[in-house]
């Protein structure tokens, strides 16, 4: 939404810079012409070149208000400036001419416009300066039209002109642009801080709302006598709370876009073991996750999938056992994909039960979450040897 505004402001700055430079340099050159002719006694080429530059540049500037094509105005100004500066430089002392400073200003003006124009002007001016330096050996002879007694005065004029253009025009506008940029940066930083605080508050409120829903589900589960209903409500309570933990971690950290996933899985696993391990079995949670961060779009479905596995393992894997192990491993297997490996050393899934109830909520949820993560999941359900799930997925 802000891009067109920034582009428009930048274009206005360029227009102001080019038009201000054109007006000032044109008027000054026209004024310098009689000064050179009458006071410095420079009768040939140089005064006439000043007048030609001033008149052509003013006409070019006036035409801008008709066609509104800044690129045309800039290119014509550049051509006129390079040609006239080259003529004055050649006939006012060559490599010793004070107007070599004007050639440097043309390069500077090119870089203010665009990088490509600046580079083009730089190479062109460098070639011209080399030509001036070697022009005697190339059998080119450009006679110095400035009388001996006027050369210091012309040097003074050339230096004053260059310094004023550089400082009074370019420097002033660049300083204004820098100040505007600094103010914009401060405003962006302020808005970014406000948005960060607002986003933290959103995560905090979402977490509170999810915890409220989770608490309501938990209350309903405790107040029902139907075991199947209680199981469904308890599972829903745990699923909602696994999402709430994500928002809680984002609220508590500086980085609002990604969370440390090992810490999240550790917190989630600890909560599930404490809430579901009613028989106080010794269940060990082995988490092998390197320094991996996921965004919220990936964290929630992946967390739900892990929560579903841990829940199923606690409830079904360690029947008639006093202890058990649950393993969670996430690693990056290539630049695009991650691999999640979920294991337990329980009794495994009963094949008959698996065949009888292949469309249970748990299996459906795991399959749907795998598709949401744009992944493929494989499971081992060998009875008596534990369970292994391997999910290869992309970050959403």
N, C-alpha and C positions, 0 to 999 in steps of 0.2 A: 504493500500500500504506500510506503514512503519512498520507493525507488524513483517514481516519476518526479516527485518534489525535489529530491536530491539532484537528479539530472538537470532539472530546470534551473536550480540555483547555480549549479556548476556552469551551465551555459551562459547564464547572466554574467557570471564573473569573467568568463572568457571574452564575452562581448565588451564588457567594461574595460578590460585590460587592453584589447586590441584597438578599440576606438579611442581611448585616452592616449595611447602611444601614438596613434596615427595623427590625431589633432595636434598634439604638442610638437611632435617631430616635424610635421609639415609646416606649421606656423613658424617654428624656430628656424628651419632651413630657408624659408622665404625671407625672414628677417636677416639671416646671415649673409644672404647673397649681396645686398647693397653694402653691408659692412665690409665684406671681403673686397668688393669692387672699389669702393671709395676710400676706405680707411687703410686697408692692408695692401692696396694697389695690386690685387690679383685680378687681372683683366680677362683671362682666358679659361675656358672649360669649367673651372670649379664653381664660380658664381652661377653660371648658366645651369650646371648640374643641380645645384641646390634648388633653384627655381623650378626646374623640371620635376624634381622629386616632390617638392611641396605641392605643386599644382596637381600632378597626377594622383598623388596620395589623397588629397582632399576630394578630388572627383571620385576616386575609388570608394572613399568612406561615405560620401553622399549616396552613391549607388547602393550601398548596403541597405539603406532605409527603403529601397524599392524592392529589391529581390530577397532580402532577409536571409541570404546564404552566407553565413560567416566564413565558410571554407573558401569561397571565391574571394572575398575581401582579404582574407589572410594570405592566400597564395599570391594574389596580385601585389599586395603590400610587400611580401617577401621578395618577389622578383624585382620590383622597383628598388627596394632597399639594397639588395645585393648588387645590382647593376650600378646604381649611383655610388654606393660606398666603394665599389671596386674602381670606378673611374676616378673619384676623388683621391683614393689611396694611391693609385698609379701616378697621378699628376701632382702629388703633394709630397713626394719623397720616397715612395715605394715602401720598402720594409721599415723605414724610419718614420713613416707618416703617422701622425697622431690618430688618424682615422682607422688604423688597424683595431683600435678599441671598439669602434662601431661594428666591425665585423664580428667581434666576440659577442656584442649585444644581440646581433642577429641570431647567433647560435643559441644564446640564452632564451630569446623569445621563442625559438623553435621548440625547445624542450618544455617551455611553459604551456605551449599549445598541445602537443602530443609527443610521445617518445620517438615515434618514427620520423616526424618532421624535424625534431631536434637532431636525430642521428644523421639525417640527410643533409641538413645545413652544416653540421659539424664536418662531415667529410668534404662537402663542397668548399667550405671556407679554408679548410686545411690544404686542399689542393691549390686553391687560389693563392694562399700565402706562400706555398712552395714555388708557385709560378712567379710571384713577385720577387722572391729571393734569387731565383735563377734566370730571371728574364734577360739579363745582360748576356749571359752565355748562350741564350737561345736567339740572339740577334734581334731582340725586341728592345726598342728604345723609347722610353716615355720620359719626356723632359719635365723637370720640376717647374711648375708654373708659379710657384710661390717665391716672391723676391726674398733674397737672403735676410733682409732686415724685418720681414714679416713672419718668418717661420716660427719664431718663439710664440708670437701672438696667436697664430693659427693653431699651434700645439695646445696652448692654453684653452682656446675655444673648443677644440676637439675633446680635450680631457674633461672640461666642465660639462659639455653636452653629454658625454658618456656617463659621467658620474651622476648627473641629474636624472637621466633616463633610468639608470640602474637603481638609484636610491629613491628618487622622488616619484617615479611611476611604478616600476616593477617591485621595488622594495615595499612601498606603501601598500600596494594591492596584495602582495604575498603576505605581508604582516596581517592585513585585514582577514585574508583567507585563513591564516593560521589561527587567529583569534576565534574566528567563527568555527573552525574545526575543533578547537579546544573546548569551546562552549558546547558544541554538539556532542563531543565525547563525554563531557560531564553530565549532560542531560541523559545520554544513553546509559551511562553507568548508574545514574539515579533511578531511571526507569527499570533497568535490569535488576537493581537491588529491590525495588518495590515489587517487581514481578516474582522475584525469588521468595520474598516474604509471603506474597499472596499464594504462590504455589505450595510453599511449606504449610500454610494454613489449610489449603485444600486437601493436601495429603493427611493432615491432622484430623480434619473433619471427616474425611472418607474413612480413616482408620476408626474413629469414634463411632461412626454409623455402622460400620461392619461389626465392630465389637458389640454394639447394642443388638444387632440382629443375631449375632452369635449367642449372646446371653439369653435372648428370648427363646431361641431354639433349645438351648441347654435347659432352661426352666421347663419348657414343654416336655423335653425328654424325661426329666425327673418326675414330672407329674402324670405321666402316662403309665398304665399297667400293661400295655400291649408291648411285648418284646420286639416285634418287628417294627412297630412304629417308633419305639425308643431307639432302635438301631439306626433307622433312617434319619431321625432327628439328630442323633449324636454325630453321625457321619457328616450331615449338612453343617452342623455346628463347627466341626473341625475344618471343613473345606472353607467356610467363610472366614474362620480365624487365620487360616494360612494366607489368605489374601490380605487380611488386616495387618499381618506382620510385615508384608512388603511395604505398605504405606507408612507404617510406623518407622521402619528403617530409613526410608527416604526422607521422612520428616526430621529424623535425628541427625542427618548428615549434610555436609556441605554440597556434595554432588547430588542434585535432585533428579538426574536422569539415569543413573546406574547404581546398582548396589553390589557390595561384596557378597558373592553367592555362597561362599563357604560359611560365613557368619550367619547368613539367613538360614541355610539348611541345618546348621547346628542348633539354632534357636528353635526352628520348626520341629526338628526331631526330638529335642529335649521336651518340648511341650506335649507332643503326641505320646511319648513314652510315659510321661507323668500322668496324663489324663486317661490313657487307655490300659495301662498295665495294672489292672485291678488286683492281680495275684502277686504283685511285687516280685516278679521274676527278674533275674539279673540279665537284662538285655543291653548288649554293648553296641553302640553306634560307631561304626568306622567310616569316617568321611575323608575322602581323598580328592580334594578340589584345589587346584593351583590358584594362582592369583587371577581369578576370572570374575569379570563384572558383566552383568546382563542388564538390559533396559527393562522397564516395567512391563512392556508388551510380551517379553520372553519370560521374565521372572515369574509372573502369576501362573500361566499354564504349566510351566515346568515345575513350579512349587506344588501345584495341585496334583500333578502326576506323582511326584515324590511322596506327597502326603498320602495319596491313595495306596501306594505300595507299602509305606511304613505301617499304615493302618491295617492293611490286610495281613502283613507279616505278624504284627503284634497279636491280632485276633486269632489267626489260623495257623501260623507256621510253627509255633512252639507248644502245641498241645502235648500234654504229658511230659513236658520238659521244664527244668528249673532255670534254664539260661538259654541265651541265644545271641546270635550276631546278625546285625543288619549292615550291609556295606553300600555306600553311595560314592560313586566315582564319576567325575566329570573331567574330560580332557579334550583338548582341541586336536583333532586327528588330521586336519588339513586346513588350508587358509579359509575355507568356507564353512566347514561342518564341525560340530562338536559331537562328542559321544558320551552318553549317560549310561552307566552300568549300575544296575540295582541288584543286590544279591541278599539272600539270607541262608542260614544253615539249618532251616527248619525241616519239616516233614515233607515239603513239596506239596503241589496241588494234587488232589485226588482226581485221577483221570475220569472216573465215572461222574463225579460231581461237576467237573469241567464240561463234560459232554451234555449233562443234564441242564446246565444253566450257563450256556455260552453268552447269553445276552444280558447278564446281570449288570446292575448299575455300575459296579466297579470296573468290569471289563469294557463296557461301553465308554465310560469316562476316559479310561486310559487310551483307548483307540482314538477317540475324538481329540483328546489333547495332543496325541502324537501327530495327527493330521494338522492341527492348528499350528504346531511347531514345524510344519513342512518336513516331517521326519518319517522314518520307518522304524518299527519296533519289532524285535524278535524276542521270544520268551522260551525258556526251558522249563517244562513242568513235570520233570521226572520225579515220581513219588519217592520220598525218603532221602533225596539228595539236595533238598533246598530248591530255591527258585532263582533264576537269573533272567533279568530283563536287560536288553541292550537297545538303546534308542539312539539313532543317529539323526541329528536335527540341525537346523539353521537358526541363527538368531533372527527374530522377526524384525 
